[in-house]
């Protein structure tokens, strides 16, 4: 027996990716509904490569009663209105927006990192999916933290334009084309030209000079992994379509050599270690697209601090950073709590 699952925001980048991954992983389904705004009502969308098409339903008229889970991928404004409605109807919400991540009554889950925390979903019937950059980083950090206890993390991100949605991807494509043919390349989605450039600014600025994206990485890592870890982040948008990269400097309480870290990461869930000290012996964002893994490369000692390491972390942000993690949460929820598929 399977589950009845709703995908909210089914026509967006992440919503479509959720549908692809549910099909790929053969998630046990009795029924599935694609839901979006009135603009998309009646649109037919593919359910992965299954050959099945789904007709998009209007969220304003959708009844969540009788459904088991709703995977929200439509942004905070939609989640603010409809997530409580779904939860009150008995349909567990797995929310990809930032709205509930720091709510103390809502678990923030990366299944490879803190699966036991999912039991807290019963307080509000809502589970939060973390920020894309946080998700891939904590998958890499968790086994190292277990081995040597992380004190401090300094991370610089190189985030693809797909993190800004379809508009971001369109802007990179159009600006790149316009530059080659000599047309105007005025920024619309981003604050500055993104083609052939990098922008050290993602989300709104806060009073202390950091951005909200950087703040998310700090507070979410603490909530998911360990509140004692000190984290500082610089988040940068780069002209890459899909795939986030991160340069992560880690300081541990206890000694951990690069060689031992490689051995640990090689056996860690969700991690793929690709770390050959030769030309091309590392993973770049182009190579991670469409993959489930969080790739780790360039593992090396940091001689400037006691017990320091540097690592390079790359993942498909539309997958592990969003859609895949949401589906993994749904799988975990089913195995541990809903039990219908047993």
C-alpha positions as CSV (number, residue, x, y, z in Angstrom):
1,X,0.0,0.0,0.0
2,X,1.4,3.4,-1.0
3,X,0.9,7.0,-0.1
4,X,-1.3,9.8,-1.5
5,X,1.1,12.7,-2.2
6,X,0.6,16.3,-3.3
7,X,3.2,18.4,-5.1
8,X,2.6,22.1,-4.5
9,X,4.4,24.3,-7.0
10,X,4.6,21.4,-9.5
11,X,5.3,23.5,-12.5
12,X,8.4,25.2,-11.1
13,X,12.0,24.0,-11.4
14,X,12.0,22.3,-8.0
15,X,8.5,20.9,-8.3
16,X,9.3,19.3,-11.7
17,X,12.4,17.9,-10.2
18,X,10.5,16.4,-7.3
19,X,8.2,14.6,-9.8
20,X,11.3,13.3,-11.6
21,X,12.8,12.0,-8.4
22,X,9.6,10.4,-7.1
23,X,9.4,8.5,-10.4
24,X,13.1,7.6,-10.5
25,X,13.1,6.3,-6.9
26,X,9.8,4.4,-7.4
27,X,8.3,6.1,-4.4
28,X,5.3,4.0,-3.2
29,X,2.3,5.9,-4.4
30,X,-1.4,5.3,-4.5
31,X,-2.1,8.7,-5.9
32,X,-0.3,11.9,-6.8
33,X,-1.6,15.4,-7.4
34,X,0.1,18.3,-9.1
35,X,-1.0,21.6,-7.7
36,X,0.0,25.2,-8.6
37,X,-1.4,28.7,-8.9
38,X,-4.4,29.6,-11.0
39,X,-2.0,30.6,-13.9
40,X,-1.0,27.0,-14.3
41,X,-4.4,25.3,-13.8
42,X,-5.1,22.7,-16.5
43,X,-1.5,22.5,-17.6
44,X,-0.3,18.9,-18.3
45,X,3.1,18.0,-16.9
46,X,5.1,14.8,-17.1
47,X,5.5,12.5,-14.1
48,X,9.2,11.8,-14.6
49,X,9.8,9.3,-17.4
50,X,6.9,7.1,-16.4
51,X,4.9,8.2,-19.4
52,X,2.2,9.4,-17.1
53,X,0.9,13.0,-17.3
54,X,-0.6,15.0,-14.5
55,X,-3.2,17.7,-14.9
56,X,-2.3,20.7,-12.7
57,X,-4.9,21.6,-10.1
58,X,-5.6,25.1,-8.7
59,X,-4.3,25.3,-5.1
60,X,-7.1,27.8,-4.2
61,X,-9.6,25.0,-4.6
62,X,-7.6,22.0,-3.6
63,X,-8.7,19.9,-0.6
64,X,-5.8,18.4,1.3
65,X,-8.0,16.1,3.4
66,X,-7.3,12.4,2.8
67,X,-3.8,13.1,1.4
68,X,-0.8,11.8,3.3
69,X,2.0,14.3,2.4
70,X,2.3,17.6,0.6
71,X,5.7,18.5,-0.7
72,X,5.7,22.4,-1.0
73,X,8.0,24.0,-3.6
74,X,6.2,27.2,-4.3
75,X,7.9,29.8,-2.0
76,X,7.2,31.3,1.4
77,X,4.1,33.3,0.4
78,X,2.3,30.1,-0.7
79,X,3.6,28.1,2.3
80,X,2.4,30.8,4.7
81,X,-1.2,30.5,3.5
82,X,-1.5,26.8,2.5
83,X,0.9,24.8,4.6
84,X,-1.2,25.3,7.8
85,X,-4.3,24.3,5.8
86,X,-2.6,21.1,4.7
87,X,-1.3,20.4,8.1
88,X,-4.7,20.9,9.8
89,X,-6.3,18.5,7.3
90,X,-3.9,15.8,8.4
91,X,-1.6,16.0,5.4
92,X,2.0,16.3,6.6
93,X,3.8,19.2,5.0
94,X,7.4,19.0,3.7
95,X,8.2,22.6,3.0
96,X,11.1,23.7,0.7
97,X,10.7,27.4,1.6
98,X,12.6,29.2,4.3
99,X,9.4,30.0,6.2
100,X,9.5,27.3,8.9
101,X,13.2,26.4,9.0
102,X,14.0,28.2,12.3
103,X,10.6,27.5,13.9
104,X,11.5,25.6,17.1
105,X,8.4,23.4,16.6
106,X,9.3,22.4,13.1
107,X,12.2,19.9,12.5
108,X,14.8,20.9,9.9
109,X,15.9,17.7,8.3
110,X,18.7,16.3,6.2
111,X,18.1,12.5,6.4
112,X,21.8,11.6,6.3
113,X,22.5,14.0,9.1
114,X,19.7,14.2,11.7
115,X,17.0,11.6,10.9
116,X,15.9,11.2,14.5
117,X,14.8,14.8,14.6
118,X,11.9,14.1,12.2
119,X,9.8,12.8,15.1
120,X,9.2,16.5,16.1
121,X,6.9,16.9,13.0
122,X,3.9,16.0,15.1
123,X,3.9,19.3,16.9
124,X,2.8,21.2,13.7
125,X,2.5,18.5,11.1
126,X,5.2,20.3,9.2
127,X,8.8,19.4,8.3
128,X,11.3,22.0,6.8
129,X,13.7,21.4,4.0
130,X,17.0,23.4,4.5
131,X,18.6,25.9,2.3
132,X,20.3,24.3,-0.7
133,X,23.8,25.4,0.3
134,X,23.3,24.2,3.9
135,X,22.0,20.8,2.8
136,X,25.1,19.8,0.8
137,X,27.5,21.2,3.3
138,X,26.1,19.4,6.4
139,X,26.1,16.1,4.5
140,X,29.9,16.5,4.1
141,X,30.4,17.9,7.6
142,X,28.4,15.3,9.6
143,X,30.8,12.3,9.5
144,X,33.8,14.6,10.1
145,X,32.0,16.2,13.1
146,X,31.3,12.7,14.5
147,X,35.0,11.8,14.2
148,X,36.7,14.9,15.5
149,X,34.1,17.5,16.7
150,X,33.9,20.6,14.6
151,X,34.7,23.9,16.3
152,X,34.5,26.4,13.4
153,X,33.5,26.5,9.7
154,X,34.5,29.2,7.2
155,X,32.6,28.6,3.9
156,X,32.6,30.5,0.6
157,X,29.9,29.4,-1.8
158,X,29.8,29.5,-5.6
159,X,26.0,29.2,-6.2
160,X,24.4,28.6,-9.6
161,X,21.7,30.8,-11.1
162,X,19.1,28.0,-10.8
163,X,19.0,28.8,-7.1
164,X,17.2,32.0,-8.2
165,X,14.7,30.0,-10.2
166,X,13.8,30.1,-13.9
167,X,14.2,33.9,-14.1
168,X,17.8,33.5,-13.0
169,X,18.6,30.8,-15.6
170,X,16.9,32.9,-18.3
171,X,18.9,36.0,-17.4
172,X,22.2,34.2,-17.6
173,X,21.3,32.7,-21.0
174,X,20.0,36.0,-22.4
175,X,22.9,38.1,-21.1
176,X,25.5,35.7,-22.5
177,X,23.8,35.7,-25.9
178,X,23.4,39.5,-25.8
179,X,27.0,40.2,-25.0
180,X,28.2,38.1,-28.0
181,X,25.9,39.9,-30.4
182,X,26.4,43.4,-28.9
183,X,22.8,43.8,-27.5
184,X,21.9,45.3,-24.1
185,X,22.5,43.2,-21.0
186,X,20.8,45.2,-18.3
187,X,20.3,43.1,-15.1
188,X,16.7,42.4,-14.1
189,X,16.7,39.4,-11.7
190,X,20.2,40.0,-10.4
191,X,21.7,43.3,-9.0
192,X,24.6,43.2,-11.5
193,X,25.5,41.5,-14.7
194,X,25.7,37.7,-14.0
195,X,27.1,36.6,-17.4
196,X,30.9,36.4,-17.3
197,X,30.8,37.8,-13.7
198,X,30.4,36.8,-10.1
199,X,28.1,38.6,-7.6
200,X,28.9,38.5,-3.8
201,X,25.3,39.1,-2.9
202,X,22.4,36.5,-2.5
203,X,19.2,37.5,-0.8
204,X,18.7,40.7,1.2
205,X,21.3,42.5,3.3
206,X,21.1,42.4,7.1
207,X,22.2,45.1,9.5
208,X,25.5,43.5,10.3
209,X,26.5,43.5,6.6
210,X,25.9,39.9,5.9
211,X,23.1,38.7,3.6
212,X,20.1,36.6,4.5
213,X,21.6,33.7,2.5
214,X,24.7,33.8,4.7
215,X,22.6,34.0,7.8
216,X,20.7,30.9,6.7
217,X,23.9,28.9,6.4
218,X,24.9,29.9,9.9
219,X,21.7,29.2,11.8
220,X,20.6,26.2,9.8
221,X,23.9,24.4,10.2
222,X,23.7,25.0,14.0
223,X,20.1,23.7,14.1
224,X,20.8,20.6,12.0
225,X,24.2,19.6,13.1
226,X,25.3,21.2,16.4
227,X,24.5,24.6,18.0
228,X,28.1,24.9,19.3
229,X,29.7,25.1,15.9
230,X,30.8,28.6,14.9
231,X,30.0,29.3,11.2
232,X,30.8,32.2,9.0
233,X,29.8,32.3,5.3
234,X,30.3,34.4,2.1
235,X,27.7,33.5,-0.5
236,X,28.4,34.3,-4.2
237,X,26.3,33.9,-7.3
238,X,28.3,32.6,-10.3
239,X,27.5,32.2,-14.0
240,X,26.7,28.4,-13.7
241,X,23.3,27.1,-14.7
242,X,23.0,24.2,-12.2
243,X,25.2,23.0,-9.3
244,X,26.4,24.7,-6.2
245,X,30.1,24.6,-5.1
246,X,31.6,25.4,-1.7
247,X,35.1,26.0,-0.4
248,X,34.9,24.9,3.2
249,X,37.6,25.4,5.9
250,X,37.0,23.4,9.0
251,X,38.7,23.6,12.5
252,X,38.3,20.6,14.8
253,X,38.6,20.1,18.5
254,X,40.5,16.9,17.9
255,X,43.2,15.9,15.4
256,X,41.9,14.6,12.0
257,X,44.4,14.2,9.2
258,X,43.4,14.7,5.5
259,X,44.1,11.0,5.0
260,X,41.7,9.9,7.8
261,X,39.1,12.4,6.6
262,X,39.2,10.8,3.1
263,X,38.7,7.4,4.6
264,X,35.7,8.6,6.6
265,X,34.1,10.5,3.7
266,X,34.6,7.5,1.4
267,X,32.2,5.5,3.5
268,X,29.8,8.2,4.5
269,X,26.1,8.2,3.4
270,X,25.2,10.6,0.6
271,X,28.9,11.5,0.0
272,X,30.9,10.6,-3.1
273,X,34.7,11.2,-2.6
274,X,36.5,12.1,-5.8
275,X,39.9,13.3,-4.7
276,X,42.8,12.5,-7.0
277,X,45.7,15.0,-6.7
278,X,46.1,15.4,-10.4
279,X,44.7,17.3,-13.3
280,X,40.9,16.8,-13.3
281,X,40.9,14.7,-10.2
282,X,38.0,16.7,-8.6
283,X,34.4,17.3,-9.3
284,X,33.0,20.6,-10.8
285,X,29.3,21.6,-11.0
286,X,28.9,20.6,-14.6
287,X,29.7,17.0,-13.6
288,X,27.3,16.8,-10.7
289,X,24.1,17.8,-12.6
290,X,21.4,15.1,-12.4
291,X,23.3,13.1,-9.6
292,X,22.0,12.4,-6.1
293,X,25.4,12.6,-4.4
294,X,27.2,15.3,-2.6
295,X,30.7,15.3,-4.1
296,X,33.8,16.1,-2.0
297,X,37.2,16.8,-3.5
298,X,40.4,18.7,-2.6
299,X,40.7,17.3,1.0
300,X,43.8,18.7,2.5
301,X,45.3,19.8,5.8
302,X,45.2,23.5,6.8
303,X,48.6,24.2,8.4
304,X,47.5,27.7,9.6
305,X,45.4,26.4,12.5
306,X,45.5,23.4,14.8
307,X,43.4,20.5,13.5
308,X,42.3,22.2,10.3
309,X,41.1,20.9,7.0
310,X,40.0,22.3,3.7
311,X,37.4,20.6,1.4
312,X,35.6,21.3,-1.8
313,X,31.9,20.4,-1.9
314,X,29.8,20.2,-5.0
315,X,26.1,19.1,-5.5
316,X,23.2,19.5,-7.8
317,X,21.2,22.2,-6.0
318,X,17.9,21.3,-7.6
319,X,18.4,17.8,-6.3
320,X,20.2,17.4,-3.0
321,X,19.7,21.1,-2.3
322,X,15.9,20.9,-2.8
323,X,13.9,18.2,-4.5
324,X,16.0,15.1,-3.6
325,X,16.2,16.1,0.1
326,X,12.4,16.6,0.1
327,X,11.8,13.2,-1.3
328,X,14.3,11.6,1.1
329,X,12.4,13.3,4.0
330,X,9.1,11.8,2.6
331,X,10.8,8.3,2.4
332,X,12.0,8.7,6.0
333,X,8.6,9.9,7.2
334,X,7.0,6.9,5.6
335,X,9.4,4.4,7.0
336,X,9.5,5.7,10.6
337,X,6.1,7.2,11.1
338,X,3.3,6.7,8.6
339,X,4.1,3.0,8.0
340,X,1.5,2.6,5.3
341,X,3.9,1.1,2.8
342,X,5.0,-1.7,5.1
